[in-house]
């Protein structure tokens, strides 16, 4: 047996297997959805229409409408998230699931979030890993079943060193693991950007970050997650084109996602939860009842 075979970590093998299954499942799901949409063209008139809780078709805008929140200052945002977390802590909804991160999480349309869960969105536009680390205590009193974390792209845009980003991620993982010992903590990979096709107002800053650097950073995040006993959801390959950039059909400006992008993310969350999280959650729930 070769040296490389001996040193290949077992967690990496299972991670590759899980993410490979996830990638295939999402691709098949999207392909099937496109076929159904084409076949039932007279019933489903556009991709904006989806069925939410059997309540009929709901229109999802190309760019999510944040309403008043879009004009809030950072501190005002934090104050609102505190209030929402307090409500969740007091009411203790079943199957509480938290989204923690930046604008990508913030703009996730509630209509597109996987069903069967009570979602608490703790995203803030422009958030960095340091900022998220500082405000994790906001939802200390909640009792989440799962916490999904995606953070880092704003760090890169601001020129923060990879070592600092990784250190902040380690602290985020350690904090969440300590404060929420029964919750499944899932770190999600940083998404690629649109490269030369990006139209975001900070395009020059995006172009200064290579998607290869983001990919390598994700590989390091995956390794750290395994060592910290935290799960890692690699969304990166679901969103890249043949050049390794964010696919145009999934983005509004090369940085943020449109409805199609969120449908892909939703599918990944749903499939990953069914494959990777449900057995763990059921095991923990069964242990708690003993």
N, C-alpha and C positions, 0 to 999 in steps of 0.2 A: 504493500500500500504506500502511496506517495505521501510526502510530508504535508502537502496542501490538503489532501483528503483527510488526514488525521486532525488538522487544525481547523477544518471547516466547522463552525459552531452549529449545533443541532437546532438552535432557535432560528438561525438564518434559513435553514432548510425548510422548516415549517412555515416561516414567514413568507418565503418565496412561493410555497405551495398554496397557502391561503390567498395571497394577493394574486396569484395566477388564476385561481378559481374565480376570484372576485372580478378580475378583468374580463374573463370569458363570459361570466354571467351577466355583467353590465352590458357588454357588447351585444349579447343575444337578446337581452331585454329591450335595448334601444332599437335593434333591428326588428324585433317583433312588433314593437309599438309603431314603428314607421310603416310596417306592412299593414297593421290593423287600421291605422289612420287613412292609408291610401284605399283600403278595401271598403271601409265604412265612410267614405268621403261625404256621402249625403247626410250622415248622422253627426259626425264630428267635423265641423266645418273648418276648424283651424287648430293648430297646435297649441293655441292659447287656452283652449277649453279642456279642463280636466274635471273629474268627478271628485268632490270632497265630501266624505262622510255620507255618500248617497244622497246628497242634497241638490244634485243637478250640476250642470256645467258652470264653472266660475272662470271669469276672464283673468288671466295673469298678465300684467303689463310687461313689456320688454325690459324696462328698467324699473325695479321695485320702487314703490312710493313710500318714502320714509315720513312724509308729512312734516310735522313740526320738529321732529327729532333732527332733521337734517340741518337745522339752524342752531342747534344747541351747542353751548360751550362744553369742553371736556368735563368740567366739574358738574355741570347740569346733567350731563349724561350719566355720570357716576351716581349722582343723587337719585335719578330715576331707577337705575339698575338696583340700587340699595332697596328702594321701596318695593320693587318687583320681587327681589330675593326674599324680603321680609314676609311678603304675602305667601310665597311658596313655603317658607319655613314654618309659618303659622298654620297653614292649611294642610301641609304635608300631602300633596297629591300623589297618587300611586304612579309608578313607572316614571318618576321625574327624570328628565334627561336635560342636561345643560350643554349649551353651545357657548364656548368661551373663545373670544378672539377679536378680530378687527372687523372692517367693513364687509368682508366676504361673509362672515357669520351673521353680522348685523342685518344685511340685506336679504338673508335667506327668507323667501316668502313663506309665511306661516301655512299657506294653503298647500305648499309643496313638501313640508316636513313629513317624514314617515308617520303613519297613524299608529294608534295603540299606545302612545306615549304622551305625557304632559311635558311640553318643551318650555324651558326657561332660557331665553336668549340673552347672553351676557356679552354681546359684541359691541365694540365702540369703533367708530370710523377713525382711521389713522393710528390705531393702537399699536404699540410695540411690545416686545417680550418683557421689557422692564416694567412698562406700565401695567400689563396684565398681572405680572407677579405681585405688584404692589396692591392690587385691588382684589386678589383672590379671596381675601377674608370677607368680602361682601356677602358671599353665599355660604359662609361657614356653617350656619345653622340649618341649611337645607339638608335633605336626605336623598340625594340623587342616586338613581340606579346606574346611570352612565354619565360621564363627563367627556365631551368631545372638545379637544383643543386644537385650534389652528392659529398659529402666530409666526411672524418672522419676516414677511415680505416688506413691511414698513421699516424694519430694522435695516434691511439691505438697501432700501431706497435712501435711507438717511446715512448710509456709509458706515454702519456699525460692523465691527469685525466679527467674523464667523465664530471665533472663540468666545466672545461675549454672548452672542446669540445662543450658543450651545450651553454655556454656563447658566444663562437665565432659564433655558428649557429644563435643565437638570433641577434647578431650584423649584420650578413650577411643578414638575413631576413629584419631587420629594414632598412638597407642601400638600398637594392634593392627595397623595397616597397616605400621608399622616392624618390629615383632617377628615378624609372620607375613606376609611379603611375598607368598607364593604362595597364601595362603588367601583365600577370598571372605568379606568382612566384610559382614554384613547387619544393618542397624539396623531394628528393628521398631517400628512406631508405638506410642505409649502408648494403652492401651485406655480407652474411656469408663467411667463408673461408672453405677450404677443410679438416681441422682437420688432423688426422693422415695420411691421404692419400695425403696431400700436398707435393709437390716437390720443391716449390719455395725456392730460395737460403736463404731466411730469415725464414725458416720453424720453427725454435725454437721460434722466436718472435711471429709467428702466433699462435703456440700452447699455448703460455702464455696468449692468449686472448680467452676466452670461447665464443662460439657462443651465449650462453645464455646472456652474457653481451651485445653483439651486439644487440640482440633482445630487451633487456630492454632499451638500449640506443635509439633504434628506437621508442619505445613506448613513451619515453620522448620527442623525436623530434616531434612526431605526436601531442602531447599535446601542445607543444610550438608553432607549426605551426598554430594550430587552434586559439590560443590566439593572434597571430600576423596577422591573416587574410591572411595566406599563405596556399596553398594547399599542401597535403602530398600524395605521391605515394609510397605505400608499396610494393616494389619489393621482399622483403625478402622471403615470402613464395613461390614465383615462382621458387626460385633457391635452395631450401633446399631438402635434402633427408630425409628418415625416422629418421636418427640420428640427424637431425638438422644442418648438414654440407652442404657446397656447393656441388652440384651434380657433380660427376666426368665428366659426358658427356657434361657439360657446361663450363669447365675450362681447361686451358693449364697446370696450375701448382698449383692449389688450391687457387690462389689469383686472377689471371687475367682470362678473359673470352676468349673462342674460338668462332668460327663462330656460333655454335649452341646457345651459351649463348647470343650472340648479337642478334640473331634472336628472342629469347624469350624477350629480352629487347625491341627490336624494336616493337614487337607485343603489349607489354604492353604500350609503348608510344602511339602507334597508337590508340589502343582501349580506353585508358584513355583520350586521346585528343578528341575522338569522343563522349565519354559519358560525361565527366566532363568539358572539356574546351571549346568546340565549342559553346555551348549555352551562356557561359559567354563572349566569344570574340565577338559573334554576338550582344549581348546586349550592350557591350561597344561601338562597332563600330556604332551601330544605334544611340546611345546617342550622339556620337561625331558629327554625321551628322546633328543633330538638331540645 
